[in-house]
Each structure stands twice: as C-alpha cells, then as structure tokens.
Amino acid sequence: MKTSDDETLDLLCEEKLKFIQKKEGYRFSMDAVLLANFVTLKKNERLLDIGTGCGIIPIYMTKKGHSNEMVGVEIQEQLFDTALKNKELNHCDNVLFLMGDIGSLAGELKKRPFHVVLSNPPYTKAKTGRKSPGDSRRIARYESHLDLTALMSLSSTLLFEKGRLYVIYPSKRLGEVADTARSNRLEPKRMRFIHPRKNEPSNLFLAEFIKEGGVGMTIEPPLYIYENGQYTEEVKDYYLLRN
C-alpha cells in the first residue's frame, strides 16, 4: 500500500508491524504499547478501544497473537481513515473500526456488552497545560471531547458485570482517576507505576478496574523505561512478535 505525501510508513516489531500515520497531527506514542501489554485478554472475550487513533492497540494486540473480536472507536475522521488503512496493511480481519463520538455510539454498542474496554485517553484537562498545536493533537491530548468522568461512565455502561477496564494516566491524577472509577462501579484491582528510569519519580501509571469488583488491589512491580541510555529488557521485549 502506497503512502500519500502527507503520510509516513512506520515499521515496528522487527518490521513485522506496519503503520501509516499523518506527518502532521496526532501520532501514537509508546504509551499505547505499554497499555496493550498490561491488558489481560482471554479467549473469546470482546474488546473495545475508546479513542483508537490510527488503530495501534487492536492491531498490535492482533499481531501479538490475539484473534479476539476487537472494536476501535475514533472521533477524528482523518485518524479513522488511517486506522482502516492500517487494518488492511496488517491483515487484521478480526478488528472493526467505527467513526464517531463514543457517547453517541454507546446506545448501539451496549446491546452487545464488552468483556474488556481500554483507552489511552486524553491526559490533560481542558484549558490546562501547554497548548497543543493543531486540532488533531488537541483533541487527542485534551479532555475537550472525552473527559475522565465521561470515560468512566461510558466504560461502565459498555462492560459486562465483572468486565475489565484498562487505562494509562499521569501519576499526578491517580486519586482523581480512582475516585471517578469507583463512583461508576469500577473497582481498582491492578496498578503499575511507570518510571522513566530507576530513582526517578513515576510519571504514568497503568490500571485495571473491574465492574462491580470486590475490594482489594495488587500493586505490581514498577516498570522502568530506560537503563544505561537504552530501553530496558522488558520494554525491548514489547517490540518483538513471538506468536
């Protein structure tokens, strides 16, 4: 598949994973790969990715060996079109991409609830933080179209009872995320803090919530990204396909 002048073709996982992205606008980051590797997905479980962007997470998980039915929802038409290209490029027939606002699509989607919902959501509250240039990046980074409360409420609505939600967020928002989840019947069950390097504070965390889950949470060992100027062995392993 040829790319247009305003696109790049990026190769991951020893060139076994191919992604078309726009040169300008939002481009996926390592956060998506970290989240995908935190998710537990059992055989025959259905997965929903809210804010799928160019389709990175469901396509990556498929190439890692998951043949589950996966749905990715994206509000931006340009990113949605790119996700369709990436689905074809990587031969992921088990993945369905839908364009639209998740709030508007929820009524139809909840007719067939999901076992797993995940999201690499906008991290920054509207009207705070450094302004992001361009509409595509702004929508992807700021809670202008999907804030934390809406994400938790919609995720709870779309999950089966005992279904699981997975997110990645800045560590400074941990208390807010946990409180909002619990107010929407989502109990935190697993958490892992991400650190750029050892002896540096955590800047992000990964969390698993269970709808109507019991009290009790596991804090997993920290995830370090860099060591001696290179990715740690764990992070390097994320960029290998072993299926």
C-alpha positions as CSV (number, residue, x, y, z in Angstrom):
1,M,0.0,0.0,0.0
2,K,1.4,3.4,-1.0
3,T,1.5,6.3,1.3
4,S,0.5,9.8,0.3
5,D,2.8,12.8,0.5
6,D,1.4,13.8,3.9
7,E,1.9,10.3,5.4
8,T,4.7,8.2,6.8
9,L,5.1,4.4,7.0
10,D,6.5,3.4,10.3
11,L,7.8,-0.1,11.0
12,L,7.7,-1.7,14.4
13,C,8.5,-5.1,15.9
14,E,11.3,-6.0,13.6
15,E,9.4,-4.6,10.6
16,K,6.5,-7.1,11.1
17,L,4.1,-4.4,12.1
18,K,3.4,-1.5,9.7
19,F,1.7,1.7,10.5
20,I,0.7,4.6,8.2
21,Q,0.4,7.9,10.1
22,K,0.0,11.5,9.1
23,K,3.1,13.6,9.2
24,E,1.2,16.4,10.9
25,G,-1.3,15.9,13.7
26,Y,-1.5,13.2,16.3
27,R,0.9,10.3,16.2
28,F,0.8,7.4,18.6
29,S,3.4,7.1,21.3
30,M,4.9,4.3,23.5
31,D,2.0,4.7,25.9
32,A,-0.2,2.7,23.6
33,V,2.3,-0.2,23.5
34,L,2.7,-0.1,27.3
35,L,-1.1,-0.2,27.8
36,A,-1.5,-3.1,25.3
37,N,1.0,-5.2,27.2
38,F,-0.8,-4.5,30.5
39,V,-4.1,-5.8,29.2
40,T,-5.3,-9.3,30.1
41,L,-7.4,-10.7,27.2
42,K,-8.9,-14.2,27.5
43,K,-10.0,-16.4,24.6
44,N,-13.4,-15.3,23.1
45,E,-13.5,-12.1,25.0
46,R,-14.6,-9.0,23.1
47,L,-12.6,-5.8,23.4
48,L,-13.4,-2.1,22.8
49,D,-10.7,0.5,22.3
50,I,-12.1,4.0,23.0
51,G,-10.1,6.6,21.0
52,T,-8.3,4.1,18.9
53,G,-6.4,6.7,16.8
54,C,-4.7,5.0,13.9
55,G,-5.6,1.6,15.3
56,I,-2.4,0.9,17.1
57,I,-3.6,-1.1,20.1
58,P,-6.1,-3.6,18.5
59,I,-3.7,-4.1,15.5
60,Y,-0.7,-4.6,17.8
61,M,-2.6,-7.0,20.0
62,T,-3.8,-9.0,17.0
63,K,-0.2,-9.3,15.7
64,K,0.8,-10.4,19.2
65,G,-1.4,-13.4,18.7
66,H,-4.9,-12.3,19.9
67,S,-7.6,-13.3,17.4
68,N,-10.4,-11.9,19.6
69,E,-13.2,-9.7,18.2
70,M,-12.0,-6.1,18.7
71,V,-13.7,-2.8,18.1
72,G,-12.0,0.5,17.9
73,V,-13.8,3.8,18.0
74,E,-12.3,7.1,16.8
75,I,-13.9,10.5,16.6
76,Q,-11.5,12.1,14.1
77,E,-12.2,11.2,10.5
78,Q,-8.6,11.5,9.4
79,L,-7.4,9.1,12.1
80,F,-10.3,6.8,11.4
81,D,-9.3,6.6,7.7
82,T,-5.8,5.9,8.7
83,A,-6.9,3.1,11.0
84,L,-8.8,1.5,8.1
85,K,-5.6,1.6,6.0
86,N,-3.6,0.0,8.8
87,K,-6.1,-2.7,9.3
88,E,-5.8,-3.7,5.6
89,L,-2.0,-3.3,5.7
90,N,-1.6,-5.7,8.7
91,H,-4.4,-8.1,7.6
92,C,-6.5,-7.8,10.8
93,D,-9.9,-9.1,9.8
94,N,-10.9,-9.5,13.5
95,V,-10.8,-5.8,14.1
96,L,-13.7,-3.4,13.3
97,F,-13.2,0.4,13.4
98,L,-16.1,2.8,13.9
99,M,-16.0,6.5,13.4
100,G,-17.9,8.8,15.8
101,D,-18.2,10.0,19.3
102,I,-18.3,7.2,21.8
103,G,-21.2,8.9,23.7
104,S,-23.3,8.8,20.6
105,L,-22.4,5.2,19.7
106,A,-22.8,3.8,23.2
107,G,-26.5,3.2,22.8
108,E,-25.9,0.8,20.0
109,L,-22.7,-0.7,21.3
110,K,-24.2,-1.6,24.7
111,K,-26.6,-4.1,23.0
112,R,-23.6,-6.4,22.9
113,P,-21.5,-5.5,26.0
114,F,-17.8,-6.0,26.1
115,H,-15.6,-8.1,28.4
116,V,-12.7,-5.6,28.1
117,V,-12.7,-1.9,27.5
118,L,-9.4,0.0,27.2
119,S,-8.4,3.6,26.5
120,N,-5.2,5.6,26.1
121,P,-7.3,8.7,26.7
122,P,-6.7,12.5,26.5
123,Y,-4.5,13.1,29.6
124,T,-4.9,16.9,30.1
125,K,-7.9,18.7,31.4
126,A,-9.3,21.3,29.0
127,K,-7.8,24.8,29.4
128,T,-4.8,23.5,31.4
129,G,-1.3,22.5,30.4
130,R,0.7,23.6,27.3
131,K,-1.4,24.2,24.3
132,S,-1.1,21.5,21.6
133,P,-0.8,22.7,18.1
134,G,-3.4,21.6,15.5
135,D,-6.9,20.2,16.1
136,S,-5.9,16.6,15.8
137,R,-3.3,16.7,18.6
138,R,-5.5,18.9,20.7
139,I,-8.5,16.5,20.6
140,A,-6.2,13.6,21.3
141,R,-4.4,15.3,24.3
142,Y,-7.1,17.4,25.9
143,E,-10.3,16.4,27.5
144,S,-12.4,18.6,25.2
145,H,-14.3,15.7,23.7
146,L,-13.8,12.9,26.3
147,D,-13.2,13.8,29.9
148,L,-12.4,11.4,32.8
149,T,-16.0,11.3,34.1
150,A,-17.4,10.5,30.7
151,L,-14.8,7.8,30.0
152,M,-15.5,6.0,33.3
153,S,-19.3,6.3,32.9
154,L,-19.3,5.1,29.4
155,S,-16.9,2.3,30.1
156,S,-19.1,1.0,33.0
157,T,-22.1,1.1,30.7
158,L,-20.4,-0.8,28.0
159,L,-18.9,-3.6,30.1
160,F,-20.4,-6.8,31.3
161,E,-20.6,-7.2,35.1
162,K,-17.1,-8.2,36.1
163,G,-15.8,-6.8,32.9
164,R,-12.4,-5.0,32.9
165,L,-11.3,-1.5,32.1
166,Y,-7.7,-0.7,31.4
167,V,-6.2,2.8,31.2
168,I,-3.0,4.7,31.3
169,Y,-2.9,8.1,33.0
170,P,-0.4,10.6,34.5
171,S,0.5,9.6,38.1
172,K,-0.5,13.0,39.4
173,R,-4.1,12.2,38.5
174,L,-4.2,8.9,40.4
175,G,-6.5,9.9,43.2
176,E,-9.0,11.6,40.7
177,V,-9.0,8.5,38.4
178,A,-9.6,6.1,41.3
179,D,-12.4,8.2,42.8
180,T,-14.1,8.7,39.5
181,A,-13.9,5.0,38.6
182,R,-15.4,3.9,41.9
183,S,-18.2,6.3,41.6
184,N,-19.0,4.5,38.3
185,R,-18.9,1.0,39.9
186,L,-15.4,0.3,38.7
187,E,-13.1,-1.1,41.4
188,P,-9.3,-0.8,41.0
189,K,-7.8,-4.2,41.0
190,R,-4.3,-3.9,39.5
191,M,-1.9,-1.0,39.2
192,R,1.6,-0.5,37.9
193,F,3.6,2.7,38.1
194,I,5.8,3.7,35.1
195,H,9.2,5.4,35.7
196,P,11.4,6.9,33.0
197,R,14.4,5.4,34.9
198,K,15.2,3.9,38.3
199,N,15.5,6.5,41.1
200,E,13.2,8.9,39.1
201,P,9.6,9.6,40.1
202,S,6.7,7.8,38.4
203,N,5.2,9.9,35.6
204,L,2.5,7.5,34.4
205,F,0.5,4.6,35.8
206,L,-1.4,1.6,34.3
207,A,-4.6,0.5,36.0
208,E,-7.1,-2.3,35.7
209,F,-10.7,-1.8,37.0
210,I,-13.4,-4.5,37.4
211,K,-17.0,-3.5,37.1
212,E,-18.7,-4.5,40.4
213,G,-15.4,-5.9,41.6
214,G,-14.7,-6.6,45.2
215,V,-12.3,-4.5,47.4
216,G,-8.6,-5.4,47.1
217,M,-5.9,-4.3,44.7
218,T,-2.5,-5.5,43.6
219,I,0.4,-3.1,43.1
220,E,2.7,-4.7,40.5
221,P,6.5,-4.1,40.3
222,P,7.4,-0.8,38.8
223,L,8.0,-0.5,35.0
224,Y,11.2,1.2,34.1
225,I,11.6,2.5,30.5
226,Y,15.3,3.3,30.2
227,E,18.5,1.9,31.6
228,N,22.0,3.0,30.6
229,G,20.6,5.1,27.7
230,Q,18.6,2.2,26.2
231,Y,15.2,0.6,26.7
232,T,15.1,-1.9,29.5
233,E,14.9,-5.5,28.5
234,E,11.2,-5.6,29.3
235,V,10.4,-2.7,27.1
236,K,12.6,-4.2,24.3
237,D,10.5,-7.4,24.5
238,Y,7.4,-5.4,23.9
239,Y,8.7,-4.7,20.4
240,L,9.1,-8.3,19.5
241,L,6.4,-10.5,18.0
242,R,6.7,-14.1,19.3
243,N,3.4,-15.6,18.1
